[in-house]
């Protein structure tokens, strides 16, 4: 099923499905910010480290099932499956896009 996600988000999701850390990083702006597990990561180096530890290490794959726009934020929902306790777990990803890149991502 295609959700017709905005291109930077679609690229992130497609790379995640392949567990391709470098591909997941490409859609982020150089100064992007990621908020996950009460931690803030800024810039591509910190975001790549987060991708490696939070996604690649546990083989976590997010499968979007719905998305909507709320006050300039793209909210994407779906399960994440992988090698971690409780898998699959429902997640909500809140993306902010600027200049055709992900400028912020909040994972919840």
C-alpha positions in Angstrom: 0.0 0.0 0.0 1.4 3.4 -1.0 0.6 6.3 1.3 2.1 8.9 -1.0 4.3 10.3 1.7 6.2 13.6 1.1 9.5 12.7 -0.7 12.0 13.2 2.2 9.8 11.0 4.5 9.3 8.4 1.8 13.1 8.2 1.3 13.6 7.8 5.1 11.0 5.1 5.3 12.3 3.2 2.2 15.9 3.3 3.6 14.6 2.1 7.0 12.9 -0.9 5.3 16.3 -1.8 3.9 18.0 -1.1 7.2 20.3 1.3 5.3 21.6 3.8 7.9 23.3 6.0 5.3 20.1 6.1 3.2 18.1 7.0 6.3 20.4 9.9 7.0 20.3 11.4 3.5 16.8 13.1 3.8 17.9 15.1 7.0 19.1 18.7 6.8 22.6 19.3 8.0 21.3 21.0 11.2 18.3 18.7 11.8 17.1 17.7 15.2 15.8 14.3 16.4 13.9 13.9 19.7 13.6 10.3 20.9 13.5 8.7 24.3 13.8 12.1 26.0 17.1 12.8 24.2 17.9 15.5 21.6 20.3 14.8 18.8 21.5 17.7 16.5 23.3 17.4 13.2 24.1 14.5 10.9 26.8 12.9 13.1 24.5 12.6 16.1 21.6 11.5 14.0 23.6 8.8 12.3 24.7 7.6 15.8 21.0 7.5 16.8 20.0 5.6 13.7 22.8 3.0 14.3 21.8 2.5 18.0 18.0 2.9 17.8 17.3 1.3 14.5 20.1 -0.8 12.9 21.2 -2.5 16.2 17.7 -3.8 16.9 16.7 -4.2 13.2 13.8 -1.9 13.9 11.6 -1.3 10.8 8.8 1.3 10.9 5.8 0.6 8.6 3.6 3.6 8.0 -0.1 2.9 7.9 -1.5 6.5 8.0 -0.3 10.1 7.9 -1.8 13.6 8.3 -0.6 17.1 8.5 -1.1 19.0 11.8 0.0 22.6 12.2 2.9 22.2 9.7 4.0 18.9 11.0 3.6 15.6 9.1 2.4 13.0 11.6 3.0 9.4 10.5 1.7 6.4 12.4 2.4 2.7 12.2 4.0 -0.3 13.9 7.7 -0.8 14.3 9.0 -4.4 14.3 12.4 -5.7 15.2 14.7 -7.5 17.6 13.5 -5.8 20.8 11.1 -6.6 23.6 7.4 -6.0 22.8 7.9 -6.0 19.1 5.9 -4.8 17.2 5.2 -1.5 19.0 3.0 1.3 17.6 4.9 4.5 16.9 4.1 8.0 15.9 6.7 10.0 14.0 6.3 13.7 13.7 8.3 15.2 10.9 9.0 18.9 10.2 10.1 19.6 6.6 12.0 22.6 5.4 13.6 23.1 1.9 12.7 19.5 0.9 14.6 18.0 3.8 13.7 16.7 7.3 14.6 19.5 9.7 13.1 17.8 12.8 11.8 14.4 13.8 10.1 13.6 17.1 9.6 9.9 17.8 6.8 8.8 20.2 
